[in-house]
Amino acid sequence: MQTYEVINDVLVNLFNEIWKKEGEAIITQEFKDISNNDMHIIEAVGMGAGNRMSSIAKKLDITVGSLTTAMDSLVKKNYVMRERSDRDRRVVNIRLTQKGERAFLHHQEYHHKMTEAVIKSLREDEIEVLLKTLKSLAEFFRNYETNCRMEEFVLEKKQKL
């Protein structure tokens, strides 16, 4: 296969493969009552004192309304709890329960193993190239909408000339 085809194949298929394998690896007997999406919500809640729904939704790039439905389910399953702030009773923080913390750590361990597997297979100079490549890919996705609008603008200008 040519370089372009290999890179394209990896980019097209890798995300789906990671998502599928991650779901298989992290949804164990202990955590069989939640989905891979739920696990990522637990990850967004994080360890510690808790977060507001708006902060969690922002991390996940979803609406608070969409998050509320999932959060209700996670509360019922005892992965998260809602707590009113002592300083401002209007504020509700979401915090992991002990079960939620176990799920969080389990998920974190999977990510650690995945990252370590990549790092240990590379030499130092290869790691630098991989970092540059991944940063470039992340930048592409962060700016995709803006870049597409810019390309449309340039095409329109060229067509008018």
N, C-alpha and C positions, 0 to 999 in steps of 0.2 A: 504494500500500500504506500502511496505517496504521503509525504509529510502532511499536506493539507487534509487529506482524507482521514488520516489517523487522528489528527487534532480535532477535526470536526466530529468524528465518531465519539471520541472521548468526551468532548464538551456536550454533545447531544445526549449521550447515554449515562454519563457518570452521575449526574444529579439524581436521576431516577434510580440508579443502582444503589447509591448511598442511602437514599430515602427508604428503599425497600429493605436493604440489609440492616439499616439502623432499626427499623421497626421490628424486624425479626430478632435482633440482638437485645434490644432494650425492653421489649414487652415480654417479660418472663412470667412464670407462674405467679409470682408475687404481685406483679403489676398488670395482670391480664384484663383487669377491668377498665383500663384506659387505653387510649390510642396514641399513636406517635404524635399527633397534633397536641393532645393533652400533655404529653411529656414536654413538648416545647413551651407550652404555657407555664408548666411548673418551672422550667428553666428560666423563663422570663420573670417569674415572681422572684426567684432567687432565694438565697439564704438570708437570714437576718430579720430585721425589725418589720419588714413588709413594705409594700408599694401600693400606691393608689391605682385604681383601675385604668385611669388615663395614661399613666406611665407605662403600665404593662402593655396596653393596647398599642401605644406608640412604638415600643420595642418590637412588637410583632407585626406592625404595620397593618393593623385591622381596626375596625371601629369598636368603641366601647360596647355598643349594642351586641355585636357578634361575640365579644369576649364574655359578656354577661351570661349568655346561654351556656358556654363552656364552663365558666366559673361556677355556675349553679350546680352543674354536674360534678365538678371536682370537690365542691363543698359536701355534697351528698355522699360522695365516696371517701370522704375524710382525708383528702390530699391537701386541701387548703382551708383556711378559716378567714372569716371577715371579723375585723376588730375595729371598734370605734376609737378614735384618737382621744386620749385623756385631755389634751389641750383644746381640741375643737371637735365637739361631738358630731358635727356635720361630716367630718372626714372619716372615711372608712378605708382602712388598710387591709390588704390581702397578705396573708402570711402562710408559709408552709406549716403543716402539722408534722409530727414525727414521721408519719408514713410518707408525706410529701418530701421531706428531707431525704429519706432513704431513696425515693425515686429520683430526686435531683442528683444525689451522689452516684447512683447507678448510671444515670445518663451521662454525667460528667466523666465517669470512668470509661465508658464506651468511646467518647470523643478523645480522651487521653490515649487510649490504646490505638485508635485509628491514626492519630497524629504521630505517635511514637513509631508506628510501623512504617510510615513514610520517611520520617527523619532518619531512622537507623539504616535504611536502605540506601542512603545518599552520602556522598562525600561532601565536605564543607563547601567546595566550589559549586557543586550541584544544588545544594540547599539555597545558595545565593541566587542562582538562576530560577529555581522554583519560586522563591519569595518574590522576585521581580515579576515573574509570570502571573502569579496569583494576585499580586497587587494590581497589575494591568487589567486582569479579568474583573476584579472587584470594581475598579474604576469604570470599566466599560458598562457594567450593570448599574452602577450608581448614576451614571450620566446618560443612560440609554435614551430616555425620553427627550432630554434636552438635545442630544446629538441628532435624533431623528427629526425633531422640529427644525434644527439648523440645516440639515441636509435638504429637507423640503423647501426651506426658504431659499437656499442656494440654487436648487433646481428651478424654482419659480423665476428667480432672477435671470438665470441662464436662458430660460425659454423666452423671456421678454426681450433679450438682447438680440 
